[in-house]
Amino acid sequence: MVARAAGVPNIGTGSDSNFIPSIWSGKLVEKFYLSTVFAEISNTDYEGEISGMGAEVNIRTTPTIAIKDYVIGGGIQYERPTSSALKLLIDKAKSFGFEVNKIDAYQSDIQLMDNWSGDAGEQMKIAIDSTILSDVYVDVAASNAGASAGKLSKDINLGSTGSPIQLTKTNILDYLIDHGTVLDETNTPEEGRWLLLPSWAAGMMKKSDLKDASLTGDGTSVMRNGRLGMIDRFTLYQSNNLSTVVDGANRVTNIMSGHKSGLTFAAQMTDMETLKNPNDFGDLVRGLNVFGYKVVNPESMTHGQIYK
């Protein structure tokens, strides 16, 4: 750090409101990713390609090459593989803004920058999680959802509209394994699988035969930062942002499982700035986060409906 003359305050530390915006923006993004579940259940392969609101990222897909029987003298038929392109639209945005009074900033005994950026990151997480979780489940492959799930078996009941599955501490393990079987039938990789549960289902799981933490592959803590442990190759996460609907007399939750290759997510803190408050002493602070998401492999995700 460059030395300062006596009496010149260091604006980059303490609770002085004249902080450097780029550093604060970086802190916010870091805190956001440390707290959001989407850093765990999706890939961010295309995040570096976004430039702002309205950007489009073209995602190239790998074509499926046909395998044919071979006989001597029969020759080889050559195909010309074609690859369809998917578009990741950066068409969502969230913002925040607050004022920092000059007197409050100087008299505060807490680090305002860290404290408020931490809260902004948490609130941004909730807003974005809620937006995505209420949307992407409809893009899951039809063979991986509902009462007749299973690309091969077509008889695995994950719960559907009008006929959700009532979870109990007796059947919850079987239900989670059914989601794994559905992914097995689409040859989804085993490493990197995830499954989201609402809080009430996570509590029910811990009351079941899985209440011993060692059964979830985590001998020290069953729950930390939303992570519950591992069951049947799934890393389980708890989320209060899963979409719910009223189905008859029941509050039904849309739950999902999948592999990180199935969902892509990109976010960028595109603007972070401070303005002098024209009506008071101090600053106005505002930030803009643009983001986009897309289910790029519908067969590597599952969708079910459950209630308690």
N, C-alpha and C positions, 0 to 999 in steps of 0.2 A: 504494500500500500504506500502511495506517495506521501511523504511527510507533509505536515501542515504547520503553518506558523501558529504561535501561541494565540489563543482566542478565536481561531477559525474552526467552526464546528465541522465534524465529519458527517456529511449528509448521507452516507451509505450505511450507517449503523444507528442503533438506538431507535427512539420513537419519533424522530424528526420526520415530518410528513413529506419533506423534499427528497424522497428517495428516487433512485434511478429506475424508470419504468421498465426497461428491458430486463433488468434483474428480477424485478417483482413478477413480471410476466412469466419468466422461467420458473420461478418458485411455484406459481399457480399451476402451471402445466404439470410439474413434477408431483405436486400434492394430488392433483386430479388423478393421475395414473396410478399412484400408490393406493388410492382408495376405491377406485371403480372396479366393478366386477368385469367390465368389458375388456380390460387389459388382459384378463385371464381366459375368457371364453371366445375371443375373436382374434383374428390376425390383423396386423396393421401394416401389411406388406406394401400398401400403396400410399401410405400417409405422406411420404416425402415428395409425392408428385402433385399434391394439391397446392393451389396458389391463392385460393380465396373462395368466397361465396360465388356459386354459379359454375365452378370448375367441373369438368368431366374427366374421369380417368378411364381409359379403355383397358379392359382386362382381357387378355388373350386366354382362351381355354385350350386344353390339350385334346385333340381328336381321339376317338376310339378306333384302333386299328383292328380290322377283322382277322380272325384266325381261321384258317381253312384246312381241310384234310389234304394231304399230299400223296400222290402216287407217282411212281417212277414213269417218266415219259409224259406225264400229264401237263407239264408246264406250270408256270407261275402266273397268276393273274395279279396285276399291280393296280392298286387303287390310288386315287389322288386325295389324300386327307385334306379336309377342310376344317377350319377352326372358326367357330362363331365367337363374336366379341361381346362381352358384357360391359355395360357402362356403370361406373360408380359415380353417382351424382352427389356433389357437395352442395346440397340444397337446403340444409337446416342450419339454424343459427340460434344461439342463446347469448344473452348479454346481462351485465350487472352494472350497477353504479352506486357509489356512496360518497359522502363528503367527509373530509377530515378537517375538523376545526383546529386552527393553529394552537390555541390554548390547550385543548385536549391532548394534542400530540405531544406538547412539551411537558405537560404535567402527568401524563400517563406513566404508570409504573410497569406496564407490560409492553411487549414488542408488538405494536399495532400492525406492522406489515405482516409478520408471521401469523398473528392471530386472525386477522381479517382475510388474508389470502387462504389460510386453512379452511375457514368457513366458506369462502367463495368456491373453493375446490369441492367441498363436500356438497354444497347446494347445486353446483354444476353437475356433479355426479348423479344426484337424485333426479334432476330434470332430464338429463340425457338418457340415463338408464330407463326411466319411465317411458320416454318417447320410443326407444328402440324395442323394449320388451313388450310394449303394447302393439307392436307392428309386425315384427319379423316372423312370428309363429305362423302367420297365414301363408308364408312362402315355403314352409316345409313340404317336402314331397308328399303327395296324397297317400302313397304306400307306407309312409312312416308316421301316420297319424290316425286317430279315431279308433273305432271299435274293431276294425279288421286290418290292423297294421301288420307289416311284415311283407317285404317284397317277394319272398318265397312262400311263407306259410299262410299269409293273409288271414290269420285268425287270432292275432294278439290284440287284446283289448286294452287300449291306453286311455279310454274315456273319450266321449264325444258329446256334442251339443244334444241336450235332451237325455243323455245317458252317461253322465260323468261317473268316475270311479270314486267310491267312498273309501278313503284311506283310514286304516286302523293300525295300531302298533303290531297287529298280527300279520297283516298282508303287505305292509309297506316295503319290506325287503323284496318280496316276490315282484312287486310292481316296478321297483327300480331295476331289477334284473331283466324284466320284460323290455324296458327301454334299451338295455344293452343288447338283447337278442335282435331287436329291430335293426340296430346299427350293424350287428354282425352279418345280417342278411344282405346288406349293401356293401360289404367288404370295407367298412370304415376302419381306418387304422385304430388300434387299441390304445396306443400312447397318445395322450393329448385330449382324451375325452373329458367332457364336463357335464354336469347336470345341475339345474337350478331348482331349489325348493323354497316355498314360502316359509315364513317363520314357524307357523303352526305345524307344518309337516316336519320341519327340522326338529322341533321339540318332540313330536311324536316318535321320530326315529330314535332319539336319545332315550326314550322310555321303553323302546322295544328291546329285543335281544342284542341290539347293537349298542346298548348303553355303555358297554365296556369300550373305552377309547381305542384299545389295541385292535378291536375288530374293524375299525375304520382305517387302520394303518397309521394311526397317529397316537403314540403312546403317552404323549405329554399333554396335549390339549385337544379336546374335541372341536372347539370353536375358537377361531381368531381371524379377524378381518374378513368375516363372512365365509371362511373356508371351514368345512365340517370334517374333512378327511377323505378317504377313498373307499369306495364300495364297487365291486365288480368292474374294475378298471376306470370307473368314473371318479374324477375329483368333484366332490359335492360342494356347492356354494349356497348360502342362504341369501335371499333377496326379498326385500319388502316392496319391490317395484314390479313384480310380476302382475300381468293383466288379470283382472277378475271380472266376472259377469254374474248376474243373477239368473239362475236357471231353476224355475219353479220356486221351491222354498229354500234353495241352497245357494250359498255364495261359492261359486266355482272358480278355481284358479287355473289359468293356462300355464302349464309348465313345459319346459323344453330341456332337451339334452342334445349333445352333439359333439363335434370335433372342431378344433380351432380352424381347420381349413374350410369349414362350411360358411363362416360369417366373416366378412371383412368390415373394418371400421376405421375411419380416418377422422382425426380432429386436429384443429390448429388454432392456437390463440393468435388471431390475425391482427388484433389491435389492442394495445394497452396504453393508456395515456392518462396524464394528469392535467387538469385545467385549473387556473386560478378561479376561485369562487367569486363571481361578480357581486354577490350579495352579502358576503361575510368574509372574515379572515380565515384563510386556509385553502384547501384544494378540493376539487372534485375528481374522483377516480372512477374510471369506467373501463370495461373490458368486453371484448367480443370474441366468441368462440364459434367457429363454423365447423360443421361436421357432416359426414355422410356415412351410410352403411348399406350393405347389400348381402343377401344370402346368395353366395356364389356356387354353392354345392348343396342343393335341397335334400339330396339323399344322405348327407352326413349330419342331418339334424332330425330330431323327433319332436312330436307335439302331443300332449295329452291333457285331459281335463279331470281335475280331482276336487273333492270337497271333504269336509270332516263331519 
